[in-house]
Amino acid sequence: MTVEIPHCPHCGSKEVSRNGQTRHGKQNYKCRECGRQFVLNPAGKPITKEQKELMSRMLLERISQAGIARVLQVSEDTVQRYVNSQAAAVK
């Protein structure tokens, strides 16, 4: 039996400690060097550049955030975070 020794995806350190579980039951880890929390095999996937471009065009057409989330098959929270990041970039 081999045990996978986790390393921090941010700084690469192997100085990590177990830090409880996520709400989905996966083991959560915390890096002792940089303080980042992470799981070994995250289920989420980042949104692609094409999805971001399509999301921007849909927002310009004044399509609702719920509608955008349904079409792109992402969460409404993801759409809201993208809107917030675009608003912060404009300021």
N, C-alpha and C positions, 0 to 999 in steps of 0.2 A: 504494500500500500504506500503510495507516494502522497505527500502532503504538499500542496502548492503554497509556497511562501509568497504572500502578497507584497507588492511594492507600490509605492505611491505613483499614480499616473501623472501627477503634477511635477514632482521634483525627482522621482526615481528612487527615493530612499527606501530601504528595507526596514527602517525603524518605524513599524506600524503596530498599533494595538487594536484589539477588537473593541468595538464601540456600540454594543447593542445590536438591534435588528431594525430594518426598515419596516414600514407599515405593511409591506408585502411579504415579510418573513425572511428576507435575505440578510445575511450577515453584513453589518456595517463596520468599516474600519476607519481609523483616524491616524494620520501621519503625525509622528512626534516631532518631525523637523519643521514642516510648513503648516501643520494644523488642518489640512484638507481632509474632509470626510469622503469616503467612496465605497462602492461595492465592487466585487471582482468582475462580475459579468453583468453590466447594466442592461436592462431590457429596452430602455429607451434608445431611440436613434435620432441623430441630429437632422434638422430640416436641411434640405439641399438648396443649392443656389437657385435652381429652377423653381423650387417651391417658394422661395423668398420673392423672386421676381413676379411670379404669378400672384402671390399674396398682395404685393404692392399694386399691381394692376387692378385686382379685385377691390382693394380699398379705394382706389381712385374712382371706380365705378359705383362706389357707395353701397357695395354688397355688405350685408350684416356680418359681424364677426362669427356668429353661429353658422351662417351659411358658408363662409370661407372654411371654417373648421370641418364642416361636413364634406365639402368638395375635396379638400386636400387630405382628409383623413388624419387630422391632427387634433389636439385638444384645443378648446377655446382659450385655455390659459396660455398655450403656446402662441396663439394669434395675438392675445393681449400683450404678452411680453415683447413680441415683434413690433407691435404698434408703439409701445412705450420706448423701445430702443430707437425707433425712427424719430419719435418726437424729441428725444433727448439729443439726437444728432443734429436736429434742426436748430435747437436753441443755441 
